[in-house]
Amino acid sequence: MEKQYGITVTSVQLLRPTFTKEALAGLSEKQAIQAIAEGKLNAARSEAEAIETIARATKNQADMLAGISDTKLAYTAKMTLYGNLKGQPNVIWVIPDNKDLTVTAK
């Protein structure tokens, strides 16, 4: 246009851009691919955070139990089991005849 009319164009702006069906389909596909990728990335981040939390909790538990004897741990596990079963409607306690029932603490 400059040679023909002496006008220099510095910028062009479309007032109402139109797109072909193919361009719109391509744009939709690109957005769908990006959304899927972002979803996968967010899922991977969440999974990594969950694994890290479990690892920290496991280490913390191991550190707390490090100085406790196996006998005391076994006793505590049994008492916890009994405590959880006590009061449950579907639990039947069987005590053998002619046997005393005793619980001892170590």
C-alpha positions as CSV (number, residue, x, y, z in Angstrom):
1,M,0.0,0.0,0.0
2,E,2.9,2.3,0.6
3,K,4.1,2.1,-3.0
4,Q,0.7,2.4,-4.5
5,Y,-1.0,5.0,-2.2
6,G,1.9,6.3,0.0
7,I,0.3,4.9,3.2
8,T,2.4,3.0,5.7
9,V,0.5,0.4,7.8
10,T,1.9,0.0,11.3
11,S,-0.6,-2.4,12.8
12,V,-3.8,-4.3,11.8
13,Q,-6.7,-5.2,14.1
14,L,-9.6,-7.4,13.2
15,L,-12.8,-6.1,14.6
16,R,-14.7,-9.4,14.2
17,P,-12.4,-12.3,13.5
18,T,-13.9,-15.4,12.2
19,F,-12.5,-18.9,12.3
20,T,-13.1,-21.9,10.1
21,K,-14.7,-25.0,11.5
22,E,-11.3,-26.7,11.2
23,A,-9.6,-23.9,13.2
24,L,-12.3,-24.1,15.9
25,A,-12.0,-27.9,16.1
26,G,-8.2,-27.6,16.3
27,L,-8.5,-25.0,19.1
28,S,-11.0,-27.2,21.0
29,E,-8.7,-30.2,20.7
30,K,-5.7,-28.2,21.9
31,Q,-7.7,-27.0,24.9
32,A,-8.8,-30.5,25.7
33,I,-5.3,-31.9,25.5
34,Q,-4.1,-29.1,27.8
35,A,-6.9,-29.7,30.3
36,I,-6.1,-33.5,30.4
37,A,-2.3,-32.8,30.8
38,E,-3.1,-30.3,33.7
39,G,-5.4,-32.9,35.3
40,K,-2.7,-35.6,35.1
41,L,-0.1,-33.2,36.5
42,N,-2.3,-32.2,39.4
43,A,-3.1,-35.9,40.1
44,A,0.6,-36.7,40.1
45,R,1.4,-33.9,42.5
46,S,-1.4,-35.0,44.9
47,E,-0.1,-38.6,44.8
48,A,3.4,-37.4,45.5
49,E,2.2,-35.3,48.4
50,A,0.3,-38.3,49.8
51,I,3.3,-40.6,49.5
52,E,5.5,-38.0,51.2
53,T,2.9,-37.6,54.1
54,I,2.7,-41.4,54.6
55,A,6.5,-41.6,54.6
56,R,6.9,-38.9,57.2
57,A,4.2,-40.5,59.4
58,T,5.8,-43.9,59.1
59,K,9.2,-42.5,60.1
60,N,7.6,-40.7,63.0
61,Q,5.9,-43.8,64.2
62,A,9.1,-45.9,63.8
63,D,11.0,-43.2,65.8
64,M,8.4,-43.3,68.6
65,L,8.5,-47.1,68.8
66,A,12.2,-47.5,68.5
67,G,12.9,-47.8,72.2
68,I,9.9,-50.0,73.2
69,S,10.4,-53.7,73.7
70,D,8.7,-56.3,71.5
71,T,7.0,-57.8,74.6
72,K,5.4,-54.4,75.5
73,L,4.4,-53.8,71.9
74,A,2.7,-57.2,71.6
75,Y,0.9,-56.6,74.9
76,T,-0.2,-53.1,73.8
77,A,-1.5,-54.5,70.5
78,K,-3.5,-57.2,72.3
79,M,-5.0,-54.7,74.7
80,T,-5.9,-52.4,71.8
81,L,-7.6,-55.3,70.0
82,Y,-9.5,-56.2,73.2
83,G,-10.5,-52.5,73.7
84,N,-11.7,-52.3,70.1
85,L,-13.7,-55.5,70.4
86,K,-15.3,-54.7,73.8
87,G,-18.8,-53.4,73.4
88,Q,-19.2,-54.5,69.8
89,P,-22.6,-56.2,69.3
90,N,-21.3,-59.0,67.0
91,V,-18.4,-60.1,69.3
92,I,-18.8,-63.3,71.4
93,W,-16.4,-63.8,74.2
94,V,-15.7,-67.5,75.0
95,I,-14.2,-68.3,78.4
96,P,-13.2,-72.0,78.9
97,D,-14.9,-73.8,81.8
98,N,-13.0,-74.1,85.0
99,K,-10.4,-71.6,83.9
100,D,-9.7,-68.3,85.5
101,L,-9.5,-65.3,83.3
102,T,-6.7,-63.0,84.2
103,V,-5.1,-60.0,82.5
104,T,-1.7,-59.1,83.6
105,A,0.4,-56.0,82.7
106,K,4.0,-56.3,81.9
